[in-house]
Amino acid sequence: MERFLSKLFEKMKNTKAGGIFAFIFFVIAILWCIFGFLKMLFIVLFTATGFFVGSFLFYDNSKFKKFLDRILPPGRFR
């Protein structure tokens, strides 16, 4: 997690972070107006969870294969 955050902060130094965060908070405000607070919170939490799971699992193919082996044990289907 620390490695991910350090990479994220390094990228933010090289880009226009104000514009990026303005867009993110604009999207959150639109979601809040359309769906309400709890539904918006549900959408944001699942989106963030999907991003973190996807970034950690697909960062290294061997991690993804180990994850699949834990869920679907190797055997007659693979």
FENRAQUI-V432457 format. One record per pair of residues at least 24 apart in sequence whose C-alpha atoms are under 7 Angstrom apart, sorted by sequence separation. I is the first residue (numbers start at 1). GAP is how many residues later the second one is. If there is no record, write none. Layout:
# FENRAQUI-V432457
i=I gap=GAP
i=I gap=GAP
This chain:
# FENRAQUI-V432457
none
